[in-house]
Amino acid sequence: MAHDHSCSAGCGCGAPSTGPRPEVSQAPAPWRPRQTVRVISIGIFTREGQILAAPVHDDQGQIKGWRPLGGGVEFGETAKDTLIREIKEETAQDVTDLKQIGVLENHFEHHGDKGHEIVFVYHARFAEAAVYQADLLAFSEEQSGEQYAKWIPLEKFRAKRVALYPEGLIDLL
């Protein structure tokens, strides 16, 4: 369920092509889940029936699904503070109006390796209104460099035309 071929970029977002899709050589390096329970915090940013999500790639660089922005909780940090810090680090944007909407326990498998996450989920807003005008938002992660998040219609996820991670997230939205 990588994409539904409804857009020219083949990513499943349904939006017109707004930027280049990374070549396999530019796609993030393959990753594997840690063999520990990872606690993360993710933000649900909405715009006219869409959410902002980043692509999840397989080892060949193909998009296999989408995940909201966020990251790992550090020792002594609250999940709310994690989301504020991660969004600032990854996008240079400030976040406001955070409201926790749920917690998910995510057991998953990626290329044969098992992962386990506790996921704090927040509705949030960007402080800068201009972020909502752009079709893409650049973000950067330590292990994979610069990438782009896109606004994707919630209906695509609800109809299971494209995958939304973590599993069960669509039920909270």
C-alpha positions in Angstrom: 0.0 0.0 0.0 2.8 2.4 -0.9 0.6 4.8 -2.9 -2.5 4.8 -5.0 -1.0 6.4 -8.1 -3.5 9.3 -8.0 -0.8 12.0 -8.3 2.0 12.4 -10.8 4.6 11.8 -8.2 3.1 8.5 -7.3 3.2 9.1 -3.6 -0.5 8.8 -2.8 -1.0 12.3 -1.4 -3.5 13.3 -4.1 -1.9 16.7 -4.5 -0.4 18.0 -7.7 3.3 17.4 -8.0 4.9 20.1 -5.9 8.5 19.0 -5.8 11.0 16.4 -6.7 10.7 12.9 -5.2 14.1 11.8 -3.9 15.9 9.4 -6.1 16.8 6.1 -4.5 20.3 7.4 -4.0 19.0 10.4 -2.2 16.4 8.6 -0.1 17.1 8.2 3.6 19.5 5.5 4.6 17.7 2.2 5.6 16.8 2.1 9.3 15.8 -0.6 11.6 13.7 -0.5 14.8 15.6 -0.5 18.1 15.2 -3.6 20.2 13.9 -1.5 23.1 10.6 0.3 23.8 10.9 3.7 22.3 8.7 6.6 23.6 7.9 9.2 21.0 5.7 12.2 20.6 4.0 13.2 17.3 2.0 16.3 16.2 -1.1 16.4 14.1 -1.1 19.6 12.2 -4.3 20.1 10.1 -5.2 22.2 7.1 -8.6 22.0 5.4 -9.1 18.2 5.9 -5.5 17.4 5.5 -2.7 16.5 7.9 1.0 17.2 7.5 3.0 14.0 7.2 6.4 12.8 6.2 7.1 9.9 3.9 8.2 6.5 5.4 10.6 4.8 2.9 11.5 1.2 2.4 15.0 0.1 1.8 14.7 0.7 -2.0 13.7 4.3 -1.3 10.0 3.8 -2.2 7.4 5.5 -0.1 5.5 2.8 1.9 3.4 5.2 4.0 3.3 8.5 5.9 3.9 9.6 9.5 3.3 12.9 11.3 6.3 14.8 12.4 7.8 14.3 15.9 10.5 12.3 17.7 11.9 10.6 20.7 11.3 11.6 24.3 14.5 12.3 26.1 15.1 11.3 29.8 13.5 13.9 32.1 11.5 15.5 29.2 7.7 15.5 28.9 6.0 14.3 25.8 4.7 17.8 25.2 8.1 19.4 25.5 9.5 16.7 23.2 7.1 17.7 20.4 7.9 21.4 20.8 11.7 20.6 20.7 11.5 18.1 17.8 9.5 20.4 15.6 11.8 23.3 16.3 14.9 21.2 15.6 13.6 19.6 12.5 11.7 22.5 10.9 12.9 25.7 12.7 9.2 26.3 13.4 7.5 27.2 16.7 4.5 25.2 17.9 1.4 26.4 19.8 -1.9 25.1 21.0 -0.8 21.6 21.9 -3.6 19.3 23.0 -3.0 15.6 23.8 -5.5 13.4 22.0 -4.2 10.0 22.8 -1.5 7.5 23.4 -0.9 4.5 21.2 1.2 1.4 21.8 2.7 0.5 18.4 4.1 -3.0 17.8 5.4 -3.2 14.2 7.7 -4.9 11.9 10.0 -3.2 9.3 12.0 -5.5 6.9 11.8 -8.4 9.4 12.9 -6.4 12.5 10.4 -5.8 15.2 9.8 -2.5 16.8 7.8 -1.3 19.9 6.8 2.3 20.5 4.7 4.2 23.0 3.3 7.2 21.0 2.0 10.4 22.5 -0.3 12.1 20.0 -1.0 15.8 20.0 -3.1 18.2 18.0 -0.9 21.2 17.4 -0.6 24.4 15.4 2.4 26.2 13.8 2.9 29.7 15.2 3.7 31.0 11.7 0.6 31.1 9.5 2.7 31.0 6.3 3.5 27.3 7.0 -0.1 26.5 6.1 0.2 28.2 2.7 3.0 26.0 1.4 2.4 22.5 0.0 5.6 21.2 1.4 7.5 21.7 4.6 11.3 21.0 4.7 12.5 19.1 7.7 15.8 17.6 8.7 16.6 14.6 10.8 20.1 13.6 12.0 20.2 10.2 10.3 18.5 11.0 7.0 19.2 14.7 6.2 16.7 17.0 4.6 13.3 15.7 3.5 9.8 17.2 2.8 6.5 16.7 4.6 3.3 17.1 2.6 -0.3 18.0 3.4 -2.3 14.8 2.7 -6.0 14.4 2.7 -7.3 12.5 5.7 -9.7 10.8 3.5 -6.9 9.0 1.7 -5.9 7.4 5.0 -9.4 6.7 6.1 -10.1 4.9 2.8 -6.8 3.0 3.3 -5.5 4.2 -0.1 -2.3 5.1 1.6 -0.8 3.9 4.9 -0.6 6.2 8.0 1.8 5.3 10.7 1.7 4.4 13.5 -1.1 1.9 13.1 -4.3 2.9 14.9 -3.6 6.7 14.5 -6.4 7.2 12.0 -8.8 6.0 14.7 -7.8 9.0 16.9 -8.3 11.6 14.2 
